[in-house]
Amino acid sequence: SVYGNSAYMGLVKQIDDQIGVLLDWLEETNRLQETMIILTSDHGDFLGDHWLGEKTFFQDCSTKVPLIIFDPSPDADKTRGTTCDHLVELIDIAPTIVDVAGGNSASLDHVLEGKSLLPFLRGMTKDPLRDFVICEYDLAGTGLAKALGANVKDARMFMVADKEWKLIHFAMGHRPMLFDLVGD
């Protein structure tokens, strides 16, 4: 709807304005060059793609989220302004922060499932972190779960994807779906 799009764009402008306020403050207080900034989202949004809104299902517009990292360290100069198309997950942010703060995320692998992105940011490796990514969607609190007759325990979907294939599994017993991302 027109109202939905204008409301969404208003929210985007609000985020943009507030990031500007934060960046201005970091510059004014001489903290910008000592502050790592990570911009991301917990999910994508259809914004009308596939005639849908919000974030359900596992189309790319819902599962691929922005991840922009400003690393002020001089060690990151060699990768500054570059992009990377490796498969990463949001669980990689916590180990990255641990490592930037001087800790050793590898020693916490029993607590942190992600992998530090610091080697990419500092140009220490170009090797992919992982061969696949995993997503989960809990639809128990949605009208869709009721329409499908799914109980809370089974109202979940899972996705495993690499750059060539995407497999979706339904805990509620529906047939799995496999997508050829290259040829489809």
C-alpha positions in Angstrom: 0.0 0.0 0.0 1.0 3.6 -0.4 0.8 4.1 3.3 3.0 1.1 4.0 5.7 2.3 1.6 5.7 5.8 3.0 5.8 4.5 6.6 8.7 2.3 5.7 10.6 5.1 3.9 9.9 7.3 7.0 11.5 4.7 9.2 14.5 4.4 6.8 14.9 8.2 7.0 14.7 8.1 10.7 17.5 5.6 10.9 19.6 7.6 8.4 19.1 10.8 10.4 20.0 9.1 13.7 23.1 7.5 12.2 24.1 10.9 11.1 23.7 12.3 14.6 25.8 9.5 16.0 28.6 9.9 13.4 28.6 13.7 13.9 29.0 13.1 17.7 31.8 10.5 17.1 33.6 13.0 14.9 33.1 16.0 17.3 34.5 13.9 20.3 37.4 12.5 18.3 36.1 8.9 18.8 35.4 8.0 15.2 38.9 6.6 14.6 38.6 4.3 17.6 35.0 3.1 17.1 34.1 0.0 15.0 30.7 0.6 13.4 28.6 -2.4 12.3 25.5 -1.8 10.3 23.2 -4.8 9.7 19.6 -6.0 10.2 18.1 -9.1 11.8 16.2 -9.8 8.5 15.4 -8.5 5.1 12.0 -7.3 3.9 10.0 -8.3 0.8 8.9 -4.7 0.2 6.4 -6.0 -2.4 8.6 -8.6 -4.0 6.6 -11.7 -4.7 3.6 -9.6 -3.8 4.6 -10.0 -0.1 5.7 -7.7 2.7 7.7 -8.2 5.9 10.1 -11.2 6.3 8.6 -14.6 6.1 10.0 -17.5 4.0 13.5 -17.8 2.7 13.6 -15.8 -0.5 16.9 -13.9 -0.9 15.2 -10.5 -0.2 14.3 -11.8 3.2 17.4 -13.8 4.2 20.2 -11.6 2.7 20.8 -8.7 5.0 23.2 -5.8 4.7 26.4 -6.1 6.6 28.6 -3.0 6.5 31.6 -2.8 8.8 33.8 0.2 9.4 37.0 -0.9 11.1 39.0 2.2 12.1 42.2 0.2 12.6 45.1 1.0 10.3 45.3 -2.8 9.9 42.1 -2.6 7.9 43.4 0.0 5.4 44.2 -2.7 2.8 40.6 -3.8 2.6 38.9 -0.4 3.2 36.2 0.2 0.7 36.1 -3.3 -0.6 33.2 -5.8 -0.7 33.2 -9.5 0.1 30.6 -12.0 -1.2 31.5 -14.9 1.2 28.8 -16.6 3.2 28.5 -15.1 6.6 25.9 -15.2 9.4 24.8 -12.7 12.0 26.3 -15.0 14.6 29.7 -13.9 13.3 29.3 -10.5 14.7 29.8 -11.4 18.4 33.2 -13.2 17.8 34.3 -10.3 15.7 33.6 -7.9 18.5 35.4 -10.2 21.0 38.5 -10.2 18.8 38.4 -6.4 18.2 38.2 -5.9 22.0 41.4 -7.9 22.4 39.9 -11.2 23.4 40.2 -14.5 21.7 36.9 -15.7 20.2 38.4 -19.0 19.3 38.8 -19.9 23.0 35.1 -19.2 23.4 33.9 -21.6 20.7 31.8 -23.5 23.2 29.8 -20.2 23.8 30.1 -18.5 20.5 29.0 -20.4 17.4 30.0 -17.8 14.9 33.4 -17.1 13.3 35.3 -13.8 13.6 35.2 -11.6 10.5 38.4 -9.8 11.7 40.7 -11.8 9.3 38.6 -10.5 6.4 38.5 -6.9 7.7 42.3 -6.9 8.2 43.2 -8.7 5.0 44.7 -11.7 6.7 42.7 -14.2 4.6 40.6 -14.4 1.5 39.4 -18.0 2.3 35.6 -18.4 3.0 34.6 -18.8 6.6 32.0 -21.5 5.8 30.6 -23.6 3.0 26.9 -23.0 3.9 24.6 -20.8 6.0 21.6 -21.8 8.1 18.4 -19.9 8.8 15.4 -20.7 10.9 11.9 -19.2 10.9 9.5 -19.7 13.7 5.9 -19.1 12.5 4.2 -20.2 15.7 2.9 -16.7 16.4 1.6 -16.1 13.0 -1.8 -16.7 11.4 0.0 -19.0 8.9 0.7 -21.5 11.7 -3.0 -21.6 12.6 -4.0 -21.9 8.9 -1.7 -24.8 8.5 -2.8 -26.5 11.7 0.8 -26.4 13.0 1.4 -26.7 16.8 4.0 -24.5 18.5 6.6 -27.2 18.5 6.3 -28.0 14.7 5.7 -24.4 13.4 9.2 -24.0 12.2 11.1 -23.9 8.9 14.8 -24.3 8.4 17.0 -23.4 5.5 20.5 -24.6 4.5 22.1 -22.8 1.6 25.3 -22.4 -0.2 26.0 -20.3 -3.3 24.5 -23.0 -5.6 21.7 -24.7 -3.6 19.0 -23.9 -1.1 17.2 -26.6 0.9 14.1 -25.8 3.0 12.9 -28.2 5.6 9.5 -27.9 7.4 9.3 -29.3 10.9 5.5 -29.6 10.4 6.0 -32.5 7.9 5.6 -30.8 4.5 7.9 -32.0 1.7 11.3 -30.3 1.7 12.0 -27.9 -1.2 15.4 -27.8 -3.0 16.3 -24.8 -5.2 19.0 -24.7 -7.8 20.2 -21.1 -7.3 22.5 -21.1 -10.4 20.3 -22.7 -13.0 16.8 -21.7 -11.7 
